[in-house]
Amino acid sequence: MGRILTLIEDRKRVQRELERNLPTEVVERARRDPHRRRIPRPCGITIHTSVGCSNRCVYCYIYDMGFPATVEKYPLTAEGVVYALSLNRYVAPARTLAAYGSVTEPFNPITKSFSLKLMKLVHRYLGLPSQVSTKSILNGDTVSGLAAADPRFSILVTVVTIDRARVLEPYAPSPIDRIVHAGYASRYLHTSLFIRPVIPGVTDAEIDRIIKVSVEHGVKHIVVGSLRVTRGVLSRIHGVDPQLHKDIISRLSREPRGGQITVAETDVKDRIIRSAMDYQLKIYTSACQANIDAHKEFCNMCRMGPCGNTGRVGAADEGDIAEFLEHSGIRLGGIRLSRDGVDIEMRGRIRRERIEYVKRFLEQVLRLRVEIRNR
């Protein structure tokens, strides 16, 4: 059995083991859980430790996605979430990146112990390279819990303002405290300052101070990311700062109608990157770059690559890919594999759903762009 089919069998083995040991009601609920169906993006699969966030940051769009401004533990046991992930045919053990904290605060006191348990179980059973984004204070027990879950855990500590935090992040911990404890975490785990979202006119105005304080406390990496706004975000920003609202509106290509739109701020991010370079910080322009680097892995799945350790290229070869395609019921015309990507030619009529699965799963396994053509 080749390496790709071995990964599939590893996931099914986890599935069978958990299924034997979990209560029937947990198994049934996990089978309906969104983690079973969620398709990973190049940056990984988002794993939810809770529902909602009480930080109530003015610039956060999760409240417009239907998430509450309160925090509740995820309505499934930690083991149940792992089981749901094991049912997800797009998840490749040891290859798919795990991202925690995308729509919640994992270390809120209500859910902290649950989050650490879930992170430990996900890594124990599935081996997913793990990353968490947080605004919480990383004290000793949190850091040791993360290190026990994944010795190469990638931590992102969000700081986008110091002076205006009380207005823009009214219920989040002090940004100075976040920075101090990010420096503490940096002694043990790969910890980056997460400058996302970059808020034009705010983050760039404070960036020298933010970086200076971070470097003084031992932070060595930063991740820079854009601001995305919705109608709700714009309304909340207007409520606290009409001029900031006006400045952001001027950077939009269109009005955000039913969803999110990214603010044009290349000039602002360039200013932040120049400041980080002056302090000799390692700069990542996406969160997953930090995760790949923390785990000494390689990825060339999107236009931002290649990233990471070029010595780790080669999660599978052409024979592994051919075996996987045959197992998936696909007649193969040809394969061309390089560190830049994979070109696959298929023969015969194949359902679009199957092609989409093959493409997505191979991208997770290989961490390369996959192009599929029918002949």
Secondary structure by P-SEA (a helix, b strand, c coil): ccaaaaaaaaaaaaaaaaaacccaaaaaaaaaccccccccccccbbbbcccccccccccccccccccccccccccccaaaaaaaaaaccccccccbbbbccccccccccccaaaaaaaaaaaaaccccbbbbbbcccccaaaaaaaaaaccbbbbbbbbcccccccccccccccaaaaaaaaaaaaaccccccccccccccccccaaaaaaaaaaaacccbbbbbbbbbcaaaaaaaaaccaaaaaaaaaacccccccbbbbcccaaaaaaaaaaaaaacccccccaaaaaaaaaccccccccccccccccccccccaaaaaaaaaaaccccccccccccbbbbbbcccccaaaaaaaaaaaaaaccbbbbbbcc
